[in-house]
Amino acid sequence: LGSRVGSLTAEAAAWTGLPEGIAVAVGNVDAHVTAPAAQAVEPGQMVAIMGTSTCHVMNGAELREVPGMCGVVEGGIVAGRWGYEAGQSGVGDIFGWFVDHAVPASYAEAAAAAGESVHEHLTRLAAEQEIGEHGLVVLDWHSGNRSVLVDHELSGLVVGLTLATRAEDVYRALLEATAFGTRVIVETFRDSGVPVEEFVVAGGLQKNALLMQIYSDVTRLPLSVIDSEQGPALGSAIHAAVAAGAYADVPTAAKAMGKVRKAVYVPDETRAQAYDRLFAEYRELHDHFGRSVPAMRRLKAIRRDAVASKEQGR
């Protein structure tokens, strides 16, 4: 990665408006190029590209077998390191689903009156709560589980609903659930001999300060933030600069061109301990429905049968 594979042809130059003959770098993956863009190329730095879903990538000094990882490749992120990947198949998509399908119209009206989006409105209301005040715990499997269970037949779950539950309660519980899912990934990497010492966030969800603080508190990790709105584009430019000979290697280019704000969010031990109690409930449900009881898989089968029957009736 970062090496030159050839030169831009005349035909491609005509397509792009770029000069014929300039260097063309080895192709790469959007998430993987984001790690150098965030100056996160050393072992112990986990990069989370957080948007509709989350992709977790990091370098390790040694090859380890991490349960539920999406893959590990020598030189997969930078040369001389083992590049690991994990992920969550639904994050921002879950928040979007809730806003689009489960929030009363009165909240949209209140948000509009305050000059906020519904997401901003719910976040502000949720931020006023004490940890655990909503009495809920959620399994963030609305799009299945990518890591560490690797099972698309799993589905979302909300425990603790009462007639007193409000939209902001569920919204905050959804935010927390995705953080708990990340903590499972982090702990699985650590338990497998791949230490995680810093959490670096890229992607659109970094704009939600409450969500970022929750992640820091839940994982007990300092949370750094990429200082670019176009992380993959910056990462591509870093690799292109190496291919063009401007820098000797990707880490050197990352140090010069990458942009990151270090430890923007730091964990608070009091809040972390409060989240430990909720995480214990999350982990119990995680293992119960994800490993022991196939109820979610059976429900998916029942749904497929019903849909098929309906289509046949047409």
N, C-alpha and C positions, 0 to 999 in steps of 0.2 A: 504494500500500500504506500502510495506516494511516489512510486517509480513511474518513469515515462514509458508508455507502450508504443508511442508513435507520434506522428505529426498530423495536424488538422489538414484534411484533404481540400482540394479546390472546391469540390462539391459541397462539403460540410461548411466551408468558409462562406459559400454563397447562401446557405440556409441561415447561418447565424450572424453574418456581418462581421465575423472575427477574421483576423489575418490568417491567410494560408501559411501552414508550416509551423504554427505555434505548438507547444508541447501539449500532448494529451495524456492525462494521468490514468492510472489503473482505476477502474470503476469501484465504487464503494457503496456502503449502506448509509442512509440518512442519519440513523441513530448513532452509528459507529463514528461517523465523521464529526458528530457533535461533541464527543469527548475531548478531542484536541481543541475545539473551539472554546470549550469551557476550561481549558488548561487542566484537564483531569486525566492525565495519562499515566500516573503512578499507581502502583498497587495500593489498595485501601480506599481509593476514591470511586464511589459508585455514582454514576450519572443516571438520573431519571429524566427522560424526555416525556413530560406530562402534558397530555392533551386529551383527545377523545379516549385514548388508552394510554398506558404507560409502558415504555421500554426501558429496562434497566441494563446498563452495560458497564463493565469495569475491567480493568487489567489485573492479572494476578501474576505473581512471580513463579508459581508452580502450577502444574496440572493437577486438578482435583476433580472428583466426581461429585457434583452438587445436585441433589435430588430436585427434579422439576426444572432444571435450567434448560433454556431453549437451545443451547449449544456452547461449545468452547473451541476456539481455534487458535493455534499458535500464530502469532502475528496478526490476529483478526482485527485488532484496533491499532496497535503500533508494533513495530518489529521488536523482537526480543522479549515480548510478554505474551501471556495467554489471555486472549480476549473472551470474556464471559458475557452471556446475555440471558436475561430473564424478563418477565413482564406481567402486566395485568391487562386483560383483554377489554375491560371496561372501567373507565374512571370518569372523565368529563362527560362521556356518553350517559353515564348513570345520572349525573346531576342534571343533564339536559332532559333526559326522560322524565325525571320527577317534575321539573318545571313545566314541561309541555303537557303532562298528562295527569298530574296529581295535586296541583296547586290551585286553590279557589280563586275565582275572578277578583275577589276583594283584595287579594295580595297584589295582583297585577295593577289594580287601580291605585292602591297605596304606593306602590313603587313608582308609577307614573307621576303621581302627585309630588313625590319626593325627588323626582328627576333621576331615578335609579332604574337599572334593569332589575328584573325579578331576581336574578342571581345575586346582585348586589344587595337588594332589599333583604332577602333571606339570610345572606351572610351577616349583615349588620344585626339582625335580630338574633341569629344564632350566637354571635360573639358576645352577647349580653348574658349568656347562660353560664352557670357553673358546670364543670365537667361532671357528667352523670345526671344532671338535672332532668334531662328528658326521659330517663329510665329506659333507654332503648339500646339495642345492639343489632347491627345489620351485617349480613354476609354479602359482600360486594361481588356477587357472581351473576349479575344480570346478563352478562355476555359470556358466561362460563368462567372457568378458572384456567389461566394460562400457566402460572407458576404459584405454588409448587405442585399442585395436584394434577395439572395437565388434563382437564376433563371439561369438554364443552357441553356436556349433558347436565352440569350443575347449574343452579339458578339462584336468583336473589332471595333473601329471607330477611324479614323484619320481626324482631321479638320485643315485646314490651308495649305494644300499642294499647291505648285505653281511649275512652271518650274524651279525656283531657288532652290527648296528643294533638299538637298543632303542626302546621307545615314546617315551621322553622326547626321543630324538634327532629323531624325525620330528615330534613336537609342536613342538619349538623351531624346526625348519626351516619348519614351517607358519606359525608366528608371523612369522618373518623374511621369508617369501615375501610375506605381505600388506604388510609394510613396503617391500619392494622394489617391489611394484606401486604403492604410493603414491609412491615416489621417481620412478618413471617418469612419473606424472601431474604431479608437482611440476616435474620437469625439462622436460616438454613445455610446461607453462604458461610457464615462464621463457624457454624458447627461442622462444616465440611472442610475447614482449613483454609478458607479464603476470607481473610479479615476485611471488614468494612469499617473504616474510621471516619469517613467524611461523606456526606450526602450532597450531591451537586444537582441542582434542578435547572432544566431547560424546558422550553415549551410554554404554551399559552397560560397554563394554570398557575404559573409562578406569580401572576398578577393578583391572586387571591391571598392576601397576607394572613388571614385566619387559617386557611388550609395549610400554608407553609409552616406556621407556628405549630399547628397540630402535628404535622409530620416530624418536626424537630423534637417535640415533647414525647411523642409516641415512640420514636426510635432512639431517643436519647443521643442524637447525633447533631453536631453543628451542621447547619444547612447553608450552603453557598448557592449563589444564583448566577447563571450565565448573564453577562452584561451585553447581550445582543438579542434583538428580536428575530434574527435570522440565523440561528445556530447552525443548521445544516449547510446553509449557503456559506457561512464563514468557514466551517470545517472543510467544505469543498475547496474554497480558496486556499486554505492552508496546504492541502494535499497538492493542489495545482502549483503552488509556489515551490514546493519541494521538487515536483516533477520538472519544473522549469529551471531548476538549479539555483533558485534564490536562497534556499536553506539546505543544509546538509541532510536533515532528517525531519520527521514529523514533530518529535518533542521540541526541537530547537525552533521550528516554525511556530508551534503552539505557544511557546513562551513569548515570542515576539508579537504574534498576531492574535492570540486568544484573548478573550475578555471574560473576567469573572469578578464578582463581588464576594469576598470571602466571609463566611460565618455571619451572614445577614441575620439569620435566626439561630438562637442557641437554646438548648433545652432548659426548662425550668424543672428542678427536681420535684417540687411540690406537685406541679401539674403532671409530671411523668408518673409519679406514684399513683395519682388519681386515675390516670389512663391504664396503669397496670391492672387495676381491678376490672375495667371494661375489657381489656385485652384478654384477660383470663377467660371471660365469658365468650368472647369471640373465638378464642382458640378451641374451647370445648365444643362449640357449635361447628367450627371448621372441621375438626376431626370426626365429629359425630355424623354430620351430613356428607362430608367429603370422603370419608374412609370407611365408615361402618354401616350406615343406613342408606339404602339406595332409593329413598322416597322421591328425591328430585328427578332421578333418572326414570323412575316409573311414571311420574307425572308427565315428563316429556314424551314418553311412549304413548300414554293415554291421549295426549294432545295430538300427536301425529295420526293416531288412529281416527280420532274425531274429524280432523281436517280431511283425511283421505276419504272418509265416509261421506262427508259433506260434498266433496268434489265429485264423487261417483254419483251422488244423487242429482247433480246438475246435468 
